[in-house]
């Protein structure tokens, strides 16, 4: 649903939502390639999917996890530049460059996960009963698991979370200061038709929408941290805990449980979009209404074709007068949701 809405809804065609759609692709890969394979690997007597799918399972697991955390960092960095350094963002973060960035993210994630095709394999063990037990596992003779898990812990969990916490703190401070600035009476502009417009009203709407987006993104990051914490804690305990028994039934159940909790993050992300993003809900309703309108051939289909052309990136209508003091930059022009001060022909002398 997230991929569908972001692709076809004009309301959600923004850089942030483009990144979130890529995050949804990574989540979708987890659901297709990881959950069933993990249960098969730990709960069934033998791996039945063959050597190639064993390698694919481990590769996609590492690919989706690495891509998810990198996308979250990129989204956080883009929001930080757009809100705290809007002028720099406008000149640096063009749409073509951001598409290159997301391509680099997937390439880096694929390169990082590709060694799994080398050291992951199926191993056959003959049991005392005469049966052959096949397991899908990383061969410890072909890689150093302690070093790999330490690198994953530092560079794919602790460091990204620390960076995102710092940037989102700066974003929160910037939004708070913007809210304090807009708390005054504000400017008043008179349009050509004589109507009076309060500039700060539109600015406050944009600020409120930005805060909603940031709340959703922070919730996504917190959910990532919470869902992956048990997995990282288990790995630390396994390598450096003196009383960890790898052969016990408790160890097996703990491993499966922490994997499934980690996968739960991929399940919860779309729910966060649905419950915390008003634009996502509106975009979904509009697409469903448009589909029904086209099916019945009603006049609503014509309205659906151009109903969202004048929407701001954060869902604020941009039907402002030509002579208003503040012009909200459209998402069609720039990925940065900035406010550009334009010249005003006539100002109201009202105090």
N, C-alpha and C positions, 0 to 999 in steps of 0.2 A: 504493500500500500504506500509506504514512504517513497519508494522508487517511482511508482506510478504517478503519485501526486506531484512530486517535484519535477518529473519529466513533462507532464502535460498541463499543469496549472500555471498560468501566468503570474498568479499571486505569489507563488513560491520560487520564482526564477531569480534567486539571489546567490551570491557566492557562498554564503554560509550554508544555505540549503543544498547547494551543489555538493559541498563537502559532506553534509549529513547523508545525502543519497549514496555517496561512496562508502560512508560508514555502514549504511544499511546493506550495501553489497557484501561487505566483509561479514556482517552479521548473518546474512543469508547463506554465505559459504559455510559458516559454522553449523547452521541448522542442517544443511544438506550433507556435509562431508565429515562432521566431527561427532555429533551426539550418538548416532547409531553405532558408529565404529568404536567409540569408547566403551559403550555398553557391551558390544561384541567382544572387545579385547579383554575386558576384565571379568565379565560375568558368565561367558560361555566357556566350555571346556577347551575349545580350540578355535584359532582364527581361520575362518572359512572364506575369506575374501581374496586370497591370493597375495603374492609378494608385491605386485605393482600397486594395488589399492592400499596396501600397508604403507608404502612410501608416500602415496598421494595423501593419505589420512594425516600423516605426520607433517607433510609439507603444507597442506591447507591450514592445519591448526596453527603452525608457526606464521604462515602468511597472514591469516586473518587477524591474529593477535597483534602482530607487528604493525600491520596497516591501520588497525583501529587506534592504537596509541599514537601513531604518527599523525593520523588525521585529526585526532583530538588536539594535539599540539599545534598543528597548522591552523585549525579553527580558532583556537585561543589566541594565537599570534595575530591572525587577521583581524579579529575583533579588537584586540589591544591597539593595533595601529589605526583602525578605523575610528575608534572612540577617543583615544588619548593623543594620537598624532594624526589627525585627519588630513592635514596638508601633505604630509609625507606619504600617507596612504594613497592619496589621490594620484600622486605621481609615480609611486612604486608599484602598487598592486593593480596592474591592469588585468583584464580577463584572460588574455593570452598567457601572461606570466603565471597566473594562478592555475590554469589548465596544465601548464608545464610542471608546476609544483606538484599537483596531484598525480601526474604521470610519474614523476620522480619518486613519489611516496610509494606507489605500487611496485616500481622497479626495485627500489631499495628493499622493500619487504620481501619481494620474490628472491632477490639475491641472498638476503639473510637466511631465508628458509630453504634455499636450494640444496645446501649440504645434506639435508635429510634424505635426499635420493641416494646419497653415498653411504651413510652409516646406519640408516634404518633398514631392517630386513626381517624376514620371517625365519625363526629358528625352530627346528623340530627336536623334540625331546621324547625318547621312548620311556614310557612309564613302566612300573613294575607289573602292571596288569597286561602289558603287551601292546596297549594302545599308544598312538603317536599324538603327542600334544604339540600343536603349532602355536607359537606366540609371535605377535608383532611388537618388536622392541628395537630400541637403539643399541647397536653393538658397542659395548663399552671398550672394545679393543680398537675401534676406529675413531673415537673421539674422547675428549676429557669432559665428563659430565659435570664435574665440580666447577670447572672453569666456565662452561656453557651456562649453567644455572646461575652462577655469580654474575655473569655479564647480563643475563636476562633480568635479574633482580635489580641491578643498578641502572642499566640503560633503558630498560623497557618497563620499569615500574617506579622506582624511587625518584630518579632524576626527572622524568616527564611530569610526575605528580608535583614535585617541588617547583618546577618551572611554571606549570599551569596555576598553581596556588599563588605564586608571586604575581603573575600577569593578571589573573582575575581579581586579586586584591587591588592592583593599580586601576583596573577597569572600574571596580566598585567605587573607589575614591573619586575617579573622574566623573562618574555618573552622579555621585552625591554632590560634588561641586557644581555640576551643571544644574542640578535641581535647585540648589541654593541660589544660583544666579538667576534662574527663571522664576524664583519665588516673589520677585518684586512686581510692581505694576506693569512694567514692560512698555514697549513701543506701540504706537497706534498708527496705522497706515490707512490712507484713503485711496480707494481705487478710482478708475476713470468714471465709473457709473455712480460715484458718490457714496458708495457704501464704506463703512468704517470696519476695519478688521484689526483684531488684537493679535499681534504677531506672536506673543508668548503663548497663546492658546495652542497654535499649531506646533510650536516648538515643544511644549509640554507633552502633546500627544506623541510626537516622535520619541521624546525621552522616555515616556511610559512604555512605548513599544520596544525600545532598546532594552529596557530593564527586564521586560518579559522574556526576550530572547536570551539575555545573559542568565536569567534564572534557570531557563531550560538547559542551557549549556553547562552550567555549574552542576545541575542535577545529573546530567549525563556523566560528567567527570567523577562525581561522588559515587555514582552507581558502579562505574568502572573500578574505582579504588576499592569499594566494599566487596564486590563480587570476586575480585582477583586476590584479595588479601588472604583468604584461607589457603588458596593454592600456593602462594608465595611463602606463607608461614609453614606449610607442610614441607615444602622443598628445603627451607632452611633447617627445619627440625631433622629431616632425613639426613642431611649432609653433616650437620654439626651438633646434633643432639645425641648424647651418649646412650639414651635408653630407647631409641627408635628400633623396632623390630620389623624388618622388611618382610618377613615370612609369615607374620601373623594375619589372622582374618581381619583384625581391626585395621591393620595397615592397608589391606585391600579395600575395605569399605571406606576408609578415610580418603584414599586416592580417588575412588569413583565419585565420592561425594564432593570433594573439592573441584574436580573436573566439571561436574554438573553445575555447581554453583558458579564457576567461571563462565560456563556456557549460558547461564541464566542472564548474564549481562546482555547478551545478544538478543534475548527474548524481551527484556525490559526496555531497551532503547526505543523501539517503535511505540511502546505504550507511553513513554515519557513524551514523545512528540505529540501523541494524540491527546494526552491530558493537559500538557503544559503549553502547547502551541495552539493558540486560537486560530492562527492563519492556516495551519495544517487542517484543522477541522473544517474551516470555511472552504478551503480548496477542495477537500474531499466531497463536501456537500455540493459544491458547484459542479464538479465533474460528474457526479451521479445525476444531478438535475439535467445537465446538458446531454448526458447519454440518453436519459428518458425522453428529453425533448426531441432529440434527433430521431429516436425510435418512433415517436408518435407524429413526427412531422409538424410540430407546432411552431409558432412564431418565436418561442423561447430559444430555439436553436440559434437564431440570428443574434439574439442578445448575448448568448454564451460566447459567440465568436469574438466579441470585442468588449465584454463587460469588465475585464480586468486590465485594460491597457493603461489606465491612469492610476494604478496602484503603486504606492511606495514600497520599497523593499520590506519594510516592517509592517505593512498592511495599512498605512495611513493614506487616505485619499489625497491626491495632489491637485485637486481642482481649486487652485488658488488664483486670485486675481493677478493680472499681468504686472501690476505695479506694487505688489506686496513687497515688504522689506526683506523677508526671508524666503528664499527659494529652496525647496527641498530637492536635493539631487536625486534624479531618478535612477533606479537600478539599471535601466537600459544604458545609462551613460557611464556609470562608474560603480565598482563594487563597494566603494566606501560610502556609508550613509552619513554624509556630512551636511552641514548647513552652510550655504553660501550667501554672503551678504551682497545684495545687488543694489544698484542705484535706484532711488525713489524719485519719482517726478514731483509729487507734492506730498507734504506731510501735514497731518492734522495738528493744529495748535492746541488741541485739548490737553489739559494736564492730567 
